[in-house]
Amino acid sequence: MKICVDRGKCQDHGQCIIAAPDIFRFDEDGTLQYEPHVDESLREAAEEASDVCPEQAITIVDE
């Protein structure tokens, strides 16, 4: 499973971090970082992060 974040839409609100802290995090500068390839066991958390993103910047792609 691949996580894609549209950096043009992302405003670093951080809702994804709350929903899926194993996938998303802020770096020391407050910029969103994430794991682009994650295990299927994290699908529910990834989908939740995508759903709660105010900018709808997160998509999930099956590989």
N, C-alpha and C positions, 0 to 999 in steps of 0.2 A: 504494500500500500504506500502510495506517495502523497505527501502533504504539499500543497502549493499555496503560497501566500502572494497575492497581488500587492507588491510594494507600492504601486501607485494609488491603491485604495486604502491600505493599512495606515491607521492613524495612531498606532501604539496604545490603544485603550487598555489592553491587558486582560480583557475578558477571557480570552483563550487560555491565558496562563492559569486563571482560576479554574477553568473547566478541565484543562489537560496539562498539569504541571510537568508531566513526564515527557511532553512533546515541546512545549513552548516555555520561553523564559526571556527576561530582559538581560541585556549585557550591561556592563558597568556604565555605559553612556545612556541607558534607558531605551535602547533600540531593540525591537523584537528579534529574537533568534529562535530557531526551531530545528527539529530533526526532520529532514525531508523524507526519509525512508524509515517507516516504523513497522513494527510487528503487528500482525492482524489482531492480537490481543488488546491493542490500544484503539481499535476502531470506534468503540462506543465513546470514548473520551474525545477522539478526533472529531467525530460527528457532532458532539455537544459543543466543542470549540467553534466549529463552523457555524452551527446554529446561533450561538450567542454573539458572534462577531457583529458589532453595530454597522460595520461597513461592508459586510458580506465579502470579505477579502480572502477567505480560506476555502479552498476546494480540496476534495479528496479524489485521487485517481487510483483505480485498481490497476495493478501491474501484472 
